[in-house]
Amino acid sequence: MGIEERYYMRKFESQVQLIKYEVLREVSRLALEGRLDESLDSIPSIIDPGPEPRTRCCIYKERAITVERIKLAMGGDKSNPNIVEVLETACDSCPINRFVVTEACRGCLAHRCYDACPVDAIHFVGHRAYINPNKCIECGKCKEVCPYNAISDVMRPCKRACPTSALSINEEKKAVIDNEKCIQCGACVYQCPFGAVMDKSSIVEIIEMLKKARYDKDTKVYAVIAPAISSQFTYAKIGQVVNGIKKLGFHNVVEAALGADIIAKHEAIEFSQNIESQKIMTSSCCPAFVSFIKKNYPMLESKISHSVSPMIAVSRLIKNTDENAKVVFIGPCIAKKMEIREDDLSGSVDFVMTFEELAALLDAADIKIEYCDEAVLDNASFFGRIFARTGGLSEAVRHVIEADSIDVVFKPISCDGIKECDKALKLARVNKLDANFIEGMVCVGGCIGGAASLHHGPKDRNEVDKYGKLAIEKGVNDSLRVFDIANLVLDRNTK
């Protein structure tokens, strides 16, 4: 089974993404058919038919890992509040010895590596240094002092990707997530080359809710789609994707970009009212960025915008309009799954489904979106739609300030990825940042680079701009003129 395999018109970036999709698709298929409980045990044999393994040492291990993937597809460990979990059976193929002495070792007399090691893990054979992996605690002090740079550092991809040092390696050489440090950005999920770190799914619960809505007239399920969807299903038009989502049983499909229009307006007003006293303000639409500030720069927490995210804003608008509404947000962001659980936001959105999960669900329902008629989707402005990429939020806020003639100096910095966010926050902490508004996007490229995106290509930004230009309503005020948002709660800590 090659890496270019397709299911209908689907392409996959890697075997990791393909296998994750296969599990989600089979779980969804059985749930749709009402046979999940009785046929659950059949899934490992469907995914890994054998007799030869395709990725692991043996077919039995492959199936054991698939069992763990199924558990996450069905919600994972309920006792673990984190929406990201490590599959222990799958986490065993990375290099277990992080620090290794290379051929560059000259057998010097100084032995600085030996003196620096706090656990006596270094010994010498013929004057050359060797590291005892059973003693090594991966502190890196030997590498720091080696005058020949002869000690290599083979850090695990998941640990290297984590921006908050939330990942460590236990005595069994398995990855462990520190929930107190984790910001649920999903970087480890995307970067793990063995798919040993995954996000929990609510896809079964979503399916059951959609099935209930078929016969219960008091249940209406709305899909709120992130504007990043414009760069995802490249083999179909956006209207066909919308139609496909409706065929799943959703009552209606609404753009999260409409919520972005609402928040651009609200944040521009908030900025103008508070910037003189605050001196600087940060965006609040990226939940991983907000969490990053709270956990790593608590002294700047008061600078975070009080505005809810576009997802929350549009969901509250829907529920204010329809008291029977249930809302499922569909996007590329794993952190959104944690955002909807926050105390001051819970109840606004019922479930979050990623683009990966949507693709699996559409195929499980045998909905070929490339053959669907185009449905209309026009809820938002150009500026709301470009929230999906880095810089879009700042452009939208600036647009509102200029359109409404708000008398304020708006000097933003758009941070593309967690490294740029961290740099800007460091400067802001010491009052050295040459800006008064920080737009923080933890994923490189913005939401279009989310961990649960179907693909991560350089053309994504252009696709978002093209999608934005298709909007009938060009300005934020044009988009909002038909909606009553005067009484809509848009501040965090207020329901």
N, C-alpha and C positions, 0 to 999 in steps of 0.2 A: 504494500500500500504506500504509494509515493506521497511526497510532501505536497505535490500539486493536485492531489485527488480532489474531486468536487462532489458535492452532494447537491444535485440540481446545478445551479450556477455558482455555488459557494466555493471560494478559494480560501486556503488556510496558510497563515504565515509560517506555521511550524507543526510538527507532530504533537507538541504539547497542546496547542490550540485545537487541533483536530480531535484528539482523544477527549479533551474536556467537552467539546461540542457533542461528540458521540454519546457520552454519558448523559448529558443534559437532554439530548434528543430522545434517547430511549426511556429515560425517566418520565419525560413529558408525554411521550406516546402512550405509555401504559396508564398514566394519570388521566389523560384524555379519554381513554377507552374504559376507565374504571377498573382496571386490572392490576394496579400497582402493588397492592398487598399480596395478591396471589401469585404474581409473576415476577416479583422483585428479584428472586434468586436466579432468574434466567439471564439477567442483564450481563453479568461478567462473561458468560459463554458467548453472548451475542457480540460484545465488544472485542473479546479476545478468544476467537474460535479455536485457535491452535491448529495443529499440534505444536507448531513452532512459534516461539515468541517473536514479536516484531520489535520490541524495544528493550526488554529485560533479559535476565539470564535464563528464565524458564517461564512457561505458560502459567504455572501456579502462582508465581510471584506477581505476574501481570494481573491476574485475576484478583489477587489479594489487594493490590493497589486500587483496582477498579472498585472493589467493595468500599474502600475508604472514600473514593470520589463520589460514589452513590450517596453515601451518608451526608457529604457536604451539599450535594445537589438537593437533598431532602431537608436541609436546614442545619446540619452539623451538630456540634456539641452545644446543647441548650444551656449548659451550665457555664460555658465560656462566653462572656459578653462581647468579645472581639469578633468581628465578622470575617477576619482572616485567620486561617488555621494551617498548621503544618501536618501533612500526611506522613506520619512516622515511617510507614513501610516504604514510601517512595523516597524518603530522604536518606539515602545511603550511598549515592554514587558520586558525590563530589569528592575532591581530594581531601583526605582526612588529615593530612599533614600540611598545615598552612605554611610553616617556615621550613625551608630545605636549604642545606648548604650545597652550592653549585661547584662546578669545576673551577670557578674563578678563585676559590680559596687557595691562598699561597702558602698556607702552613706557617704563618708568621709567628714570631716569638712573643708578641704583645699579649695575645690571647684575650683581647678585650671582650669578645663575645662571651667567653667563659666567665669573666669577672662580672659581666652585666646580667647574666642569667640568675634570676632570684630562686630558681628551683633545681639548680644543678642538672639541667637537662642536656648540657653540652659536654661531650667527651672527645678525645683525640686518638686517632689511629694514624701512625706515621706522620705526625705533626698536623694532619688535616682534621678540621673540626667536623663533627657529626652531631645531629640533634636527635635525642631520644624522644620519639613522638608520644610515648607513654607518660613522660614527665612534663613535656612542653605545655605551657598554659597559654600560648599564643599572645604573649604580651608585646612581642616585637622589639624588645630592648636589644637583643643580639644584632638584629638587622641595623638598628640605628647607629651602633658603634663600629660595625665592620668597616675597616679602611678601604677594602676592595669591593664593597657592595656585592659580596659573594653569597649573600643569603637572600633567596627569592621569597617573595610573599605571594602565595597563591590563595587570596581571599575568596571565600565563597561568593558567587554572584548575588545571592539574596542579601548577604550581610553587606557587601559592597554597595548595593543599591539602596539600602535603608538610610534615609537622611537623618534619622534620630537615634541611631545606634540601639534600636529596639530588638535587634536580633543577636543572639549569642549561640554558642555551640555547647551542648551539655556533655557529660562524661561518656555518653554513648555515641558521640559525634553527630547528634541530631540537632537541627535548628530549633531554637526556642524563642518565642516572641514575648517580650515584656509588654504587657498591655498598658502599663503606666506610661511607657514611652511611645508606643505605636500611635500613629496618626491616621491609620487605615488608608494610606495613599495608594496602596496596591503595587508599589514599585517592586517589592519582592515577588509578588504574584506573577508579574509580567517577566521579570528577569530570571526566575528560577528555570534552568534549562531542562529540568526533569519534571516540572509541574508538581513539585512536592509542597508548594505553598498555594493555597486556593482560597477563594472567597465563598462564604456560605450563600446558598441560593434560597429564595422564597418561591421558586417557580411552581412547586406543587400547590402551595397555598393560593397562588394567583390563578392557577387552572381551576381549582375548586370554586373560587369566587366567581370566575367567568361562567362556570357550569351552573352555579346557583342563579346567576343573573338571567339565564335562558328561560327559567320558569317563574322566577320571583320578580314581579313587576316593580317592587319597591327597591330593587337592587340595580343600580346603574354604575357600570365600571367605566371610568374615563382613563384614557391613556394620555399622559403628558410626555411629549417627546422632546429630548434635548436637541438644540440646533445642530449639534455635532453629528446628527444622523445624516446630514447632507453629504458627508464624506465617507459613509459606511457601506451602504448597499450599492456598490458602483455598477452592478449589472442591471439595476432597475431605476426608474424615475421615482422621485420623492412621493409623487401622488400615488404610485403603485404600492409603495411601502405603506402609506397611510391606509389604502384600501385593504391591504393584507392584514394590517393590525385590526381593522374593523371586522374582518372576516373571522378573527379569533373570538369575537364576541364582545368587543369593547363598544360601548354606547356611542362614544365620540372620541376624537383625537384632537388634542389641543397642544399648541406649541409652548414649550417652556420659555421660548423667546418672548412671549407676551408677558410673562413674569419678569423677564429681563427689562422690558420697556417700563414696567411698573417700578422696578427697583432702580433703574437709571434715574427716573424722576424723583423717587424718594431719597436716593442717596445724594443727588445733587442738592436738594433742599437741606438735608442733614449736614452736608459738607459746609454749605454757606452759613448755617446757623452756628456751627461748632468750631470751625477751623481757627477762628481768632483765638479762642481759649485753649484749644487742643494742640495747635501748631502743626499737627500732622494727623492724618487719618488713613486707615487701611481698608481695603475692600473686605467683604464678608461672604461673597458668593461661593468661594471654594472652601468646603468644610475641612479639608486637610490643611489648608493654609491657616485657617482660624485655629485649628487644634495645634498646629506647629507653633504659633505665637503663644498660646496659652501654656504650652508645656516647656518651651525653650526661651521665650522672652516675656515672662509674666509681667515685667515692668511696663510692657507696651500694650497689655490687654485692654486698657482703657481707651486706646487709640483705635480699636477695631470698630468699624461701622456697626451701628445697632440694627441696620436693615437686615431682614431675613433674606435668604437666597431666592433667586427667581423661581426655583422649584417650589418652595414653600409659598411664595406669593401667588402664583397662578393656581396652586392647589386650593388655597384658601378662597380665592375668587370663585373657583368651581363649586366648592362646598357651600359658599354663601349664596350661590345661585340655585343650587340643587341640593336640598337637604338629604336626599337619598344617595348622593354621590359617593362612590368609592374611587380612590385615585391610585393609579400605578404610574410611577415615574420610570421612563425608559431612557437610559443614557450610557455613557462610557465610563462612569465614575463608580468605583467601589466604595469610596468614602461616603457617598450619598446613602448607602445602606445603614451606616452608623448615624448620619445626620438625622434621619427621621425618628431615631430612638431618643434623641436628646429631650430632656424634661420639658423645656420651654417650646419645643417644636412638635412633640409627639401628637399624633392625631391629625395632623395636617395632610400627611401622605400615608397611605395604607401600606404600600409595598414599593420596593425599588427593583427593577429588572434591568440587567445590563444588555448591551447590544449583542453580546455573545449568547445570552439566554434567549433573547428575542429571536435570533437566527435559528436556534435549536427548536424553539417552540413553533415557529412558522413551518419548518420542515416536518416536525412531528405531526402537525395538523394537515400536512400535505397541501399547503398553500404555496403555490409557485408565484411569487410576487411579480416576476418578470412577465407573466401572462395576465396579470390583473389589470382592470381598467384603472385610470387615474382618478383619484378622489381629490377634492379641493382641500387645500390647507393654506389658509391665509389669516392668521390671527395676530401677526406681529409685524413690526417695522424692520427696516434694514438694520437699524442699530441694535435691536433686540436680538436679531439672528447672529450678528457678528460677536456676541458675547462668547461664542464657542471657541474663539481663538484668542491668544494673547494680544492684548492691546485693544480688543473690542469693547471691554467694559469702560476703559478710560475714554475712548472715542464717544461712547454713548453718553457718559456723564458730561463731557465737554459739550456735546451737541445740545443737551438739555439746558445747560448753563447759558449757552449762546442763544438758543431759541426762546428762552424765557427771560432773557436779559437780566440774569442774576448777577449782581455786582459783587464778584469775588474773584480772586486770583487763583486759578486752578493750575497747578504744576505737578502733573503725575509722573510716576515712573512705573513702567509695565515690566514686571519680573517674569521672565520666561523660564519656568522650572524652579525647583527647590533651591538650587545653588544661588541663583540670582535673588531669590526671596531672602535667603539667609544673609547674603551680603548687604542688601538694602536694610534689613532689620538691624544688623550690627551697626551700620552707620546711623540709623535713626536712634538707636539706644544712646549714642554719644552725641546726638544733635549735629551730626556731620552730613546728613543726607540733603542733597540739593533738590528737594522735592517736598511737596506737602500732601501728596496722596500716593499710597503704595497699592498698586494693583498686583495682587499675589496669585499666581497660578502655579501650583506645585508640579503639575505635569508639563513637560516641555511641549510648547505649541499651544498650551491651554487645554480645554476640555477635549479637543480633537485628539490629543495624545494620551487620553485616559487609559488606565491599565486594562480595561475591558473593551477597548476599541477592537473592531474586527481587523483593522490593519493600521499600521503606523507609517504612512508615507508622506513624503515632502509635498505632495500635491494637496493635502488635506486643507491647508489654509486657503488656497485658491478656491476650493470647492465651497467653503463656507462663504466666501465673499460673493461667489456666483449665486449661491442660494439667497444671500441677503439682498442682492440686486433684483431678485424676482419678486420681492415683497411689493404689494400694491401700495401699502402705506409706507412712505419713505421716512417720515419723522415719527418720533415717540408720541408727540401730541396727537398726530393723525391716528396712530394705532389705538390710543386710549380713549378717544372721544366718545365711543359708543359704550364704554364700560363705566359702571358706578364703583369707583375705588375709594370714594371719600371716607367710608366707614370701614375699609379693609384694614385689618391689623397687620402692620408691616414692620413693627419693631420687635426685636427679640425680647425674650423675658415677658412678653405679653401675648396672651392667646385671644 
